[in-house]
Amino acid sequence: MTVCAIEPAAAHENGAGRAGCTITADGCYAARLALAGDSLFPERWTLDGPEPYAVPLPGNQPEEPGTEVQPLADGRVLIHRLVDGRHAFSLLYPTGPGTGELPLGTVDRHEGTRLRLLPPAPDGRRAYALAAGRHSAAVWLVAGGASGPERVAEIPGGCSGGAWLDREGRMLALDRETGGRTKSVVVDLGRGGEMSPLLQIAPGSDDRVLLADPDSGLLLIRSDAPSPGEARLGWGVLGSTLPVRFPACLRLPDRTVTPFAVQPGQMLTPEGCAVALRVERADGAGWIGLWRPAERRVHHVPAPAGWLTGTGLWSADGVLRLPYSTGAVPCGVATLTMPREDRRAEDDSRDAAAGAEPPSPHEERFSGQLPTGATEMTVHHLNSLADAPRPVPLQQAPLGRLVTN
């Protein structure tokens, strides 16, 4: 590998800060930047065996703090650096005692544009990046393409976020800012980047999609529609005419609540999906919240020591896996499950000690007129790219899609 001068890559822009590591959609691999003294190097974790283990993938020189890494389903790790003023992408893999590196190509760096990796694609074979400027954005296929990075979509307006809406890795939700307001849109990568409105609760509100579960259609959103000027956490279901909801239990004074994992496999019961939340105080102290939309309450539990903050993955049977690293256990995975009904009293005591609001059945709903011509909505799960529908515009909160034309 040629040694080059490496600059810090662009900061991560997901509203919650850089996660401790990145996990493939199938939960088999994870990747992170690990510390050796004062130096950073890529590290791949294997999570699908009897015990998790880490494989270091150091290069010829330490990595900069802004470097991004993302695992692929075949065990290789994509790395994004800034090299000689360009965004450079390579695949890393272990080769006996050393690290192999396969350069994939570069993308020009433009003033005022920040490029970052999007969340791992559902198929695990491809990887995408979002190059976001003030007035436009582009989606790049940076791994898994025919030859080198390929621009696959152009979106007018400033964009942020990023959530996959289907298992094929075709429908991508982005938060798009135009006219001083942010609304979520969906970009159809199977139709040359065709863009459609996705989430528009009120004309003057800022509405963002934080997480999406392709199986159930559950969406975790943040919007100031119920409380202008104050962003609230809510949920809705893609493919449903029910309004989005903003549960009171997710409104914690002087706390930042950020969802980071949703239970998959709940095809017909999105309200039963377990959701993992990161709850953080202003002083940086934090813990984990466990919540289901149907329960209207949050169970507060301490994070494991050494938790790679903001990282975790639910199994279909409701086990939350949390990667952690300590001096005694450099590569570990802790597990959590939703508390049983007989543990509610214990949870209530912990909630009070943490300063959380008591459970409340109250929740605010936003509903209204459906868009003209969009009254015939039905739940529609994607089985293949050919089945992918075009999302319909969403006005006052119902989350739905038309059956394919």
C-alpha positions in Angstrom: 0.0 0.0 0.0 1.3 3.4 -0.9 1.8 5.7 2.0 0.0 9.0 1.5 -0.7 12.1 3.6 -4.1 11.6 5.1 -6.4 14.3 6.3 -9.4 14.0 8.7 -12.5 12.9 6.8 -15.8 14.8 7.2 -17.6 14.6 10.5 -20.5 12.2 10.8 -23.9 13.9 10.4 -26.6 11.7 11.8 -27.8 14.0 14.6 -26.6 11.7 17.3 -22.9 11.8 16.8 -20.6 9.0 15.5 -21.6 5.6 16.8 -19.0 3.4 18.5 -19.0 1.0 15.6 -21.0 0.0 12.6 -22.8 -3.4 12.3 -23.9 -5.2 9.1 -27.6 -5.5 8.6 -27.5 -9.2 9.3 -25.5 -8.7 12.5 -22.6 -10.9 11.4 -19.8 -8.3 11.4 -19.0 -5.0 12.9 -16.2 -2.5 12.3 -14.7 0.4 14.3 -11.7 2.6 14.8 -9.8 1.2 17.8 -7.1 2.8 19.9 -3.5 1.5 20.3 -1.9 4.1 22.6 -2.7 7.4 20.9 -3.1 5.8 17.4 -6.3 4.7 15.6 -6.6 1.6 13.5 -9.5 -0.2 11.8 -10.8 -3.3 13.6 -13.3 -5.9 12.4 -15.5 -7.8 14.9 -17.0 -11.2 14.0 -20.3 -11.5 15.8 -22.0 -14.7 14.4 -19.8 -17.3 16.1 -19.9 -18.9 19.5 -17.9 -16.0 20.9 -17.2 -12.5 19.4 -13.6 -11.8 18.4 -11.8 -8.9 16.9 -9.3 -8.8 14.0 -7.0 -5.7 13.8 -6.6 -4.3 10.3 -3.8 -1.7 10.7 -2.3 0.1 7.7 1.1 1.6 7.2 0.3 4.6 9.3 -2.4 5.5 11.9 -5.8 6.6 10.8 -7.2 10.1 11.4 -10.2 10.5 13.8 -12.5 11.4 10.9 -11.9 8.2 9.0 -15.0 6.0 8.5 -15.2 2.2 8.4 -18.1 0.0 7.5 -18.2 -3.9 7.4 -19.5 -5.8 4.4 -21.3 -9.2 4.6 -18.3 -11.0 3.2 -16.1 -9.9 6.1 -14.2 -7.2 4.3 -14.2 -3.6 5.7 -14.8 -0.5 3.7 -12.6 2.4 4.7 -13.2 6.1 3.7 -10.3 8.5 4.1 -9.3 11.9 2.7 -6.1 11.4 0.7 -4.5 14.3 -1.1 -7.7 16.3 -1.0 -9.9 13.6 -2.4 -12.3 11.1 -0.8 -10.6 7.7 -1.2 -12.3 4.3 -0.7 -10.7 0.9 -0.2 -11.6 -2.6 1.1 -9.5 -4.0 3.9 -9.1 -7.7 4.7 -6.8 -9.8 6.9 -3.9 -11.5 5.1 -2.1 -13.7 7.6 -0.2 -11.3 9.9 -0.9 -8.2 7.7 -3.7 -6.2 6.2 -4.6 -6.4 2.5 -6.1 -3.3 0.9 -8.0 -3.1 -2.4 -8.4 0.5 -3.6 -11.9 1.2 -5.1 -11.4 4.7 -6.4 -11.9 8.3 -5.3 -14.5 11.0 -5.3 -13.6 14.7 -5.8 -13.8 16.8 -2.7 -15.8 20.0 -3.2 -15.8 23.1 -1.0 -18.9 23.3 1.1 -19.8 19.6 0.5 -19.5 16.9 3.2 -19.3 13.3 2.2 -20.1 10.5 4.7 -21.0 6.8 4.5 -24.7 6.0 4.7 -25.9 3.2 7.0 -25.0 -0.3 5.9 -27.1 -1.5 2.9 -29.5 -4.3 3.7 -27.9 -6.8 1.3 -24.4 -6.3 2.8 -22.7 -6.4 -0.6 -22.9 -2.7 -1.5 -22.1 0.5 0.4 -23.3 4.0 -0.3 -22.2 7.6 0.6 -24.0 10.9 0.8 -22.3 14.0 -0.5 -24.3 16.8 0.9 -23.9 20.5 0.0 -26.0 23.4 1.0 -28.2 23.4 -2.1 -27.9 19.8 -3.5 -26.8 16.3 -2.6 -25.6 13.2 -4.4 -25.8 9.5 -3.4 -22.7 7.6 -4.4 -22.3 3.8 -4.7 -18.8 3.4 -3.4 -18.5 -0.4 -3.0 -20.2 -3.2 -4.9 -20.5 -1.4 -8.2 -19.1 -2.3 -11.6 -16.0 -0.2 -11.5 -15.2 2.4 -8.9 -17.5 4.9 -7.2 -20.6 5.7 -9.2 -23.0 8.6 -8.6 -26.5 7.0 -8.6 -28.7 9.9 -7.5 -28.9 13.7 -7.5 -31.2 15.5 -5.0 -31.9 19.2 -5.0 -31.7 20.8 -1.5 -29.5 20.1 1.5 -29.8 16.5 2.7 -28.9 14.6 5.9 -29.9 11.4 7.7 -30.4 8.2 5.8 -32.6 5.1 6.5 -33.3 2.1 4.3 -37.0 1.4 3.8 -36.8 -2.0 2.1 -34.7 -5.2 2.3 -33.4 -4.8 -1.3 -31.5 -1.6 -0.6 -33.5 0.4 -3.2 -35.6 2.8 -1.2 -33.6 5.3 0.8 -35.2 7.9 3.1 -33.3 11.2 3.5 -34.1 14.4 5.3 -34.1 17.2 2.8 -33.9 20.9 3.7 -35.5 23.5 1.4 -37.0 26.9 2.2 -35.8 26.8 5.7 -37.8 23.6 6.5 -36.7 19.9 6.7 -39.0 17.2 5.3 -38.2 13.5 4.7 -38.1 12.3 1.2 -37.5 8.9 -0.4 -35.0 8.3 -3.1 -35.7 5.3 -5.4 -32.2 4.1 -6.4 -33.9 1.6 -8.8 -35.4 4.4 -10.8 -32.3 6.5 -11.3 -32.7 8.4 -8.0 -36.3 9.4 -8.5 -37.4 11.4 -5.4 -40.9 11.5 -3.7 -42.2 13.2 -0.5 -42.3 10.8 2.4 -43.0 12.6 5.7 -44.7 16.0 5.8 -46.7 16.4 9.0 -47.4 20.2 8.9 -46.4 22.9 6.4 -44.2 24.7 9.0 -42.8 21.7 10.8 -39.4 20.1 10.6 -39.9 16.3 10.1 -37.1 13.7 10.0 -37.0 9.9 9.8 -34.5 8.5 12.3 -34.9 4.8 11.9 -37.0 2.4 9.7 -37.7 -1.3 10.0 -38.3 -2.7 6.5 -40.2 -5.8 7.9 -43.0 -4.1 9.9 -42.8 -0.6 8.3 -42.2 1.0 11.7 -40.7 4.5 11.4 -39.1 6.4 14.3 -39.3 10.1 13.5 -38.4 13.5 15.1 -40.7 16.5 14.5 -41.6 19.8 16.1 -45.2 19.6 14.7 -46.8 18.9 18.2 -44.6 21.5 19.9 -43.3 24.2 17.5 -39.7 24.9 18.2 -39.2 21.7 20.2 -38.3 18.5 18.4 -40.3 15.5 19.7 -39.8 11.8 19.1 -42.6 9.9 17.5 -43.5 6.9 15.5 -45.6 5.8 12.5 -46.1 2.9 10.2 -45.2 3.0 6.5 -48.2 1.5 4.6 -50.8 2.5 7.2 -53.4 5.2 7.2 -53.1 5.7 11.0 -51.6 9.0 12.1 -48.1 9.4 13.5 -48.0 9.4 17.3 -45.8 11.3 19.8 -46.0 9.3 23.1 -45.6 11.3 26.3 -43.2 8.6 27.7 -40.6 9.6 25.1 -40.7 13.2 26.2 -38.1 13.4 29.0 -37.2 16.8 30.4 -33.5 17.8 30.0 -32.8 14.5 28.3 -31.9 13.7 24.7 -33.6 10.5 23.5 -32.2 8.9 20.3 -33.4 5.5 18.9 -30.6 3.3 17.6 -32.1 -0.2 17.0 -35.5 -1.7 16.0 -36.5 -5.3 16.4 -36.9 -6.9 12.9 -39.2 -9.7 11.8 -42.5 -8.3 13.2 -44.3 -8.3 9.8 -47.8 -7.7 11.0 -47.3 -6.1 14.4 -45.2 -2.9 14.2 -46.5 -1.7 17.5 -44.9 -4.8 19.1 -41.4 -4.0 17.8 -38.9 -3.5 20.6 -36.9 -0.3 20.2 -33.6 0.6 21.8 -33.1 4.2 22.8 -30.0 6.1 24.0 -31.0 8.5 26.8 -28.5 11.2 27.6 -28.3 14.0 30.1 -26.8 17.4 29.3 -23.6 16.4 31.3 -23.1 13.4 28.9 -24.2 10.7 31.4 -26.5 8.3 29.7 -28.2 4.9 29.8 -30.4 2.7 27.6 -34.2 2.9 27.2 -36.2 -0.1 26.1 -39.6 0.6 24.6 -42.4 -0.8 22.5 -45.0 1.5 20.8 -47.8 -0.6 22.2 -46.6 -0.2 25.8 -46.5 3.6 26.0 -43.7 3.4 28.6 -39.9 3.3 28.6 -37.9 0.8 30.7 -34.6 2.4 31.8 -31.6 0.2 32.2 -27.9 0.9 32.6 -25.6 0.5 29.6 -22.9 -2.1 29.9 -19.4 -0.9 30.9 -17.4 -0.1 27.7 -20.5 0.1 25.5 -19.6 1.3 22.0 -22.1 4.1 22.5 -25.1 4.2 20.1 -24.5 0.8 18.7 -26.7 -2.3 18.9 -28.8 -4.8 17.1 -32.0 -6.6 17.9 -32.6 -10.2 17.0 -36.0 -11.2 15.6 -36.8 -13.0 18.9 -36.3 -9.8 20.9 -32.7 -10.0 22.2 -30.7 -6.7 22.1 -27.0 -7.2 21.4 -24.7 -4.4 22.6 -21.0 -4.5 21.6 -18.6 -3.3 24.3 -14.9 -3.1 24.9 -13.1 -2.9 28.2 -9.5 -3.6 29.4 -10.6 -7.0 30.7 -12.8 -7.8 27.6 -11.6 -6.0 24.5 -14.3 -7.6 22.3 -17.6 -8.4 24.0 -21.3 -8.4 23.4 -23.8 -7.8 26.2 -27.5 -8.9 25.8 -30.7 -7.3 27.0 -34.3 -8.3 26.7 -37.5 -6.3 27.3 -38.4 -6.5 31.1 -41.3 -8.8 32.1 -44.5 -7.5 33.5 -43.5 -8.5 37.0 -40.5 -6.2 36.8 -42.5 -3.0 36.3 -42.3 -1.9 40.0 -38.5 -2.2 39.9 -38.4 -0.3 36.6 -40.5 2.5 38.1 -38.1 2.9 40.9 -35.2 3.1 38.5 -37.1 5.6 36.3 -37.7 7.9 39.3 -34.0 7.8 40.3 -33.0 8.7 36.7 -35.4 11.6 36.7 -37.7 10.2 34.0 -41.3 11.1 33.7 -43.8 8.5 35.0 -45.6 6.4 32.4 -48.6 8.1 30.9 -51.2 6.8 28.5 -51.4 10.2 26.9 -50.1 10.6 23.4 -50.5 13.3 20.7 -51.7 12.3 17.3 -51.6 14.3 14.1 -53.9 13.4 11.3 -55.7 15.2 8.5 -56.6 15.1 4.8 -54.8 12.6 2.7 -53.3 13.8 -0.6 -55.6 14.0 -3.5 -55.7 10.7 -5.3 -53.9 8.9 -2.4 -56.9 7.5 -0.6 -56.5 3.9 -1.7 -53.7 2.9 0.6 -52.8 -0.6 1.8 -49.9 -2.3 3.6 -47.5 -3.6 0.9 -44.4 -5.6 1.9 -41.5 -5.8 -0.6 -40.5 -9.2 -1.8 -38.3 -8.1 -4.7 -37.2 -5.0 -6.6 -40.0 -5.5 -9.0 -42.5 -5.2 -6.1 -41.1 -1.9 -4.9 -43.9 0.7 -4.9 -43.4 4.4 -5.2 -44.2 6.2 -1.9 -47.1 8.6 -2.0 -46.8 12.2 -0.6 -47.7 12.3 3.0 -49.4 15.4 4.2 -50.7 15.6 7.8 -49.0 12.5 9.1 -50.7 9.3 7.8 -47.8 7.1 6.5 -48.9 5.1 3.5 -48.0 3.9 0.1 -50.0 3.2 -3.0 -50.0 -0.3 -4.5 -47.7 -0.4 -7.5 -49.0 0.8 -10.7 
